[in-house]
Amino acid sequence: MNLQDASVTRRRYQRLSLLYDFMEILPERFYYPWRQRLWSQVRGQNLLDAGVGTGKNMIFYPKGLNVTGVDLTPGMLKRARKRAANLKIDVDLQLGDVQALEFPDNYFDTVVATFVFCSVPDPVLGLREIHRIVKPNGQVLLLEHVRSCNAVLGKLMNLANSIVVRMTGANINRDTVENVRRSGLVIDHVENLGVGNIYKFIVAHA
Ligand SMILES: C[S@@+](CC[C@H](N)C(=O)[O-])C[C@H]1O[C@@H](n2cnc3c(N)ncnc32)[C@H](O)[C@@H]1O
């Protein structure tokens, strides 16, 4: 793992943490039903929200389950803690790097990550960690934006990526479906969301 990369990512999200919810007001109109759908498919008692951010998934956490949220960035976690307190949601929020997690093997029934693997410095390493900690009969549910398969748009995304990643922490030219495959997770379902083949709902298992 490139620790320097992780500190760069953390610094970017730390800087954004105060503005993050405001910046996401418009996109969240699209994301809300996608999140709702993802969380309706969660199974089991022990869940991880990897890269929990400011806790935008919290309103969808099923009641009565054990949910843990992990994030790299203290500022994002601080806002997640505030949201959990306001919503009276019982969630164990921890600082951590999805590329090197402290959970034992085969620990979670479901791992969720929404808009996270665009920013994890080594996404395949992070997805391998998810593979390690999800139970063999468990599932991995991801919402991600990826590089467009449209040749022109894809090239534009490549060109713009170095600026966008500096400003927002997110790489816009990743092939996260391929990264999931490379991690050893088995993909059950990939669905395009919205327009332009950019947003994906990925269902996988160990
Ligand atoms: C775009 S935000 C998404 C937050 C939240 N999942 C959501 O849906 O709003 C990306 C989050 O991933 C976190 N992140 C990036 N790299 C990470 C890593 N290596 N380990 C854990 N969290 C990471 C960032 O700190 C940030 O909070």
The ligand as an ORCA input file, in Angstrom:
! r2SCAN-3c Opt
* xyz 0 1
  C     -17.095     10.443     -1.908
  S     -16.974     10.082     -0.204
  C     -18.354      8.969     -0.006
  C     -18.837      8.932      1.430
  C     -20.102      8.085      1.673
  N     -19.861      6.681      1.450
  C     -21.258      8.550      0.822
  O     -21.889      7.725      0.165
  O     -21.563      9.765      0.883
  C     -15.584      9.010     -0.134
  C     -15.191      8.628      1.288
  O     -14.239      7.568      1.225
  C     -13.276      7.781      2.232
  N     -12.065      7.044      1.884
  C     -11.216      7.274      0.851
  N     -10.209      6.400      0.885
  C     -10.426      5.588      1.951
  C      -9.717      4.485      2.512
  N      -8.567      4.069      1.998
  N     -10.229      3.891      3.618
  C     -11.395      4.329      4.174
  N     -12.102      5.374      3.685
  C     -11.624      5.989      2.588
  C     -13.088      9.294      2.250
  O     -12.512      9.736      3.455
  C     -14.531      9.766      2.064
  O     -15.174      9.933      3.299
*
